[in-house]
């Protein structure tokens, strides 16, 4: 049987079946592992890999942008748990033909975002690669004991909310691949190359008792919302007319004859936050957000109100 038969998350399920998390530890299946400590804080840990040709192309991604994004995708996992990042470890496999200038610029971009969130590089590994770059970052963080927001906490009747606008990154990637001029849609390209993890928003939301499940949007809402529903054992209704779309995304999709819901719900790499909240608490949330739907009882599945399409999100294989 080939991996494509079971898919990325089928593979993860097969791996996690062989490793039971220790008592009180949140293990495989969420944005971060959560490890209880005795000092009133839990340690949260996540790791992500970026592979040349799969996650980025050198001809369309500068080294500074790549360094920035390598940190951003990991810090976004910390934000999704409502945590504060404390440090990263970088493992870097590169061909020996790569220039020293490229490496210096990559680390410069990595440092720029690290400094923004006070999250220093504290270790890692380097090795040679035959023909492509592979970047693996592990990020460490903390969250007050018992306050990490996980995917399995959505409650029936909760409102479904997102921060920011969706779809800009996917459209930015299309432009970098030759479908449009970047100087006409700079916001879309920048959102793809230099996403800003929602650390501040995650910290604030995690302190709100009405906020239940939370995760970041990395594979598209169509995929990531299903993770919350599967983990929580719930269904959902999403009002597609309420999905927040930027003016620049609308302009781009109109120019190229695209349905803007496709990049917004299936594109991925927005690194915004997706969360559920008690309907009586939503109006007092201290974070800008958009309500896009609500959680339903088990067995009702995921309903896209206003569209006859089923938005699945990005699949790695």
C-alpha positions in Angstrom: 0.0 0.0 0.0 1.3 3.4 -0.9 1.3 6.4 1.4 -1.0 8.3 -0.9 -3.7 5.6 0.0 -3.9 6.6 3.6 -2.8 10.3 3.3 -0.7 12.4 5.6 -3.1 12.1 8.6 -3.6 8.4 8.1 0.2 8.0 8.4 0.2 10.2 11.6 -2.6 8.0 13.0 -0.5 4.8 12.3 2.5 6.4 14.0 0.6 7.7 17.1 -1.1 4.2 17.6 2.4 2.9 18.6 3.2 5.7 21.0 1.0 6.4 24.0 1.6 9.8 25.5 2.7 9.8 29.2 0.0 10.7 31.8 -1.0 14.4 31.7 1.0 15.0 28.5 -0.7 16.1 25.3 1.1 14.1 22.6 0.7 13.5 18.8 -2.3 15.1 17.2 -2.3 18.8 18.2 -0.3 21.9 17.2 2.1 21.3 20.0 3.0 18.7 22.6 2.1 19.9 26.1 4.4 18.8 28.9 3.4 19.7 32.5 6.0 21.3 34.8 6.0 21.9 38.5 6.4 25.7 38.3 2.9 26.7 37.3 3.8 26.6 33.6 3.5 23.9 30.9 6.2 23.5 28.3 4.9 23.4 24.7 7.0 22.0 21.8 6.4 21.8 18.1 8.5 21.1 15.0 8.0 21.7 11.3 10.0 20.8 8.2 10.4 22.8 4.9 11.7 20.9 1.9 12.9 22.6 -1.3 10.6 21.8 -4.2 7.7 20.9 -1.9 7.3 23.9 0.4 9.4 26.5 -1.4 11.2 27.2 -4.7 14.6 28.9 -4.6 13.9 30.8 -7.8 10.8 32.5 -6.2 11.8 32.7 -2.6 14.7 34.9 -1.4 16.9 33.6 1.5 15.8 36.3 3.9 12.1 35.6 3.2 12.8 31.8 3.6 14.6 32.4 7.0 11.6 34.5 8.2 9.0 31.9 7.1 11.0 29.0 8.7 10.5 30.6 12.1 7.0 31.9 11.4 5.4 28.5 10.6 6.7 27.2 13.9 5.8 30.2 16.1 2.2 29.9 14.6 1.9 26.6 16.4 2.8 28.2 19.7 0.2 30.9 19.0 -2.4 28.2 18.3 -1.9 26.8 21.9 -2.1 30.3 23.5 1.6 30.1 24.4 4.6 32.3 24.6 7.7 31.2 22.5 11.0 31.0 24.4 13.5 29.6 21.9 14.0 27.6 18.7 16.4 24.9 17.4 17.4 24.9 13.7 18.5 21.9 11.7 19.7 22.8 8.2 20.7 20.5 5.4 22.1 22.3 2.4 24.1 21.5 -0.7 27.8 22.5 -0.4 27.4 24.5 -3.7 25.2 27.0 -1.9 26.9 30.4 -1.3 27.9 31.7 2.0 26.0 34.9 1.2 22.8 32.9 0.8 23.3 31.4 4.3 24.0 34.8 5.8 20.8 36.2 4.4 18.8 33.2 5.5 20.0 33.6 9.1 19.3 37.4 8.9 15.7 36.7 8.0 15.4 34.0 10.7 16.8 36.5 13.2 14.5 39.3 12.2 11.3 37.4 13.2 13.0 35.8 16.2 13.9 39.2 17.6 10.3 40.5 17.0 9.0 37.9 19.4 12.0 37.6 21.8 12.5 34.0 20.7 16.3 33.3 20.2 17.9 30.5 18.3 19.4 28.3 21.0 20.8 25.3 19.1 20.4 22.9 16.2 22.4 21.0 13.6 23.8 21.4 10.1 24.7 18.9 7.5 25.2 18.6 3.8 22.5 17.6 1.3 23.0 16.3 -2.2 20.6 18.3 -4.3 18.1 20.3 -2.2 17.6 22.3 1.0 15.8 20.9 4.0 15.0 23.1 7.0 13.7 21.7 10.3 12.8 24.0 13.2 11.8 23.0 16.7 10.2 25.7 18.8 9.8 25.8 22.6 7.3 27.8 24.6 5.4 28.1 27.8 1.7 28.4 28.8 0.2 28.6 32.3 -0.6 25.1 33.6 -3.8 23.7 32.1 -4.5 26.7 29.9 -3.2 25.4 26.5 -5.9 25.6 23.9 -6.3 22.2 22.1 -8.3 21.0 19.2 -10.6 18.7 21.1 -12.5 21.3 23.2 -15.2 22.6 20.8 -18.7 22.6 22.3 -22.0 22.3 20.6 -23.4 25.9 20.0 -19.9 27.5 19.9 -19.3 30.1 17.3 -16.5 29.4 14.9 -14.1 32.4 14.4 -11.0 33.3 12.5 -8.5 36.1 12.8 -7.5 38.1 9.8 -8.3 37.4 6.1 -8.0 34.0 4.4 -6.6 33.1 1.0 -4.0 35.8 0.6 -1.1 33.4 0.9 -2.4 30.9 -1.6 -3.0 33.7 -4.1 0.5 35.0 -3.4 2.0 31.6 -4.2 0.1 31.5 -7.5 1.6 34.9 -8.4 5.1 33.6 -7.5 4.5 30.7 -9.8 3.8 33.0 -12.7 0.1 33.7 -12.5 0.1 37.5 -12.2 2.5 40.3 -11.4 3.7 40.6 -7.9 4.0 44.4 -8.1 0.2 44.6 -8.7 -0.7 42.5 -5.7 2.1 43.1 -3.2 0.0 42.2 -0.1 -0.7 38.7 -1.4 3.0 38.0 -2.2 4.1 39.4 1.1 1.5 37.3 3.0 2.9 34.2 1.4 6.6 35.0 1.9 6.4 36.7 5.3 3.4 35.6 7.4 3.1 37.1 10.9 2.3 34.5 13.5 -0.6 35.5 15.8 1.3 35.2 19.1 -0.3 38.2 20.7 -3.8 37.2 19.7 -3.2 33.6 20.8 -2.1 34.8 24.3 -5.1 37.0 24.7 -7.6 34.4 23.5 -6.2 31.7 25.8 -6.9 33.9 28.8 -10.6 34.1 27.8 -12.6 31.3 29.5 -15.2 31.2 26.7 -12.6 30.3 24.1 -12.6 26.5 23.7 -10.8 24.8 20.8 -8.1 26.6 18.8 -5.5 25.9 16.1 -3.7 27.7 13.4 -4.7 27.6 9.7 -1.8 26.0 7.9 -3.5 23.6 5.4 -6.6 25.7 4.7 -9.8 26.1 6.6 -11.4 23.1 4.8 -8.8 20.8 6.3 -8.0 22.4 9.6 -11.6 22.9 10.8 -12.1 19.2 10.2 -9.3 18.5 12.6 -11.2 20.3 15.3 -14.4 18.5 14.5 -12.7 15.1 14.5 -10.9 15.8 17.7 -14.0 17.2 19.4 -16.5 14.8 18.0 -18.7 17.5 16.6 -20.2 18.9 13.3 -20.2 22.4 12.0 -21.9 24.9 9.6 -19.8 27.5 7.9 -21.4 30.5 6.2 -19.2 30.9 3.1 -20.5 34.5 2.7 -19.0 35.4 6.1 -15.4 34.2 5.2 -13.2 37.2 5.5 -11.5 38.0 2.1 -9.1 40.9 1.5 -9.9 43.5 -1.2 -6.7 42.5 -3.0 -7.6 38.9 -3.1 -11.0 39.8 -4.5 -9.3 41.9 -7.2 -6.9 39.2 -8.1 -9.5 36.5 -8.3 -11.8 38.7 -10.5 -8.9 39.4 -12.8 -8.1 35.7 -13.2 -11.6 34.3 -13.2 -11.2 32.5 -9.9 -13.6 31.7 -7.1 -12.0 33.5 -4.1 -13.4 30.8 -1.7 -11.0 28.3 -3.3 -7.8 29.9 -2.0 -9.5 31.0 1.2 -10.8 27.6 2.2 -8.4 25.2 0.5 -5.2 27.1 -0.1 -3.5 27.0 3.3 -0.5 28.8 4.7 -2.5 31.7 6.1 -1.2 31.1 9.6 -4.3 32.9 11.1 -6.0 31.5 14.2 -9.2 29.3 14.0 -11.1 29.0 17.3 -14.5 28.3 18.8 -16.0 30.4 21.5 -19.1 30.4 23.7 -21.7 32.5 21.8 -22.3 34.6 25.0 -18.6 35.5 25.2 -17.8 36.3 21.6 -18.7 40.0 21.8 -16.3 40.7 24.6 -13.2 39.0 23.0 -10.2 41.3 23.1 -9.0 40.3 19.6 -10.2 41.3 16.1 -12.0 38.4 14.5 -14.7 37.2 12.2 -17.6 34.8 13.0 -17.9 32.4 10.1 -20.2 29.6 11.5 -21.1 27.5 14.5 -20.5 24.0 16.0 -23.3 21.5 15.7 -24.0 18.1 17.3 -22.1 15.0 16.4 -23.0 13.2 13.1 -24.0 16.4 11.2 -20.6 16.7 9.4 -19.3 19.9 7.9 -21.8 22.0 6.0 -20.7 24.8 3.7 -23.8 27.1 3.7 -24.0 29.1 0.5 -21.9 26.8 -1.7 -22.4 23.4 -3.3 -18.6 22.7 -3.1 -16.8 20.7 -0.5 -13.6 22.5 0.4 -11.1 19.9 1.5 -7.9 22.0 2.1 -4.4 21.1 1.2 -3.2 17.5 1.3 0.5 16.7 1.5 0.1 13.3 -0.1 
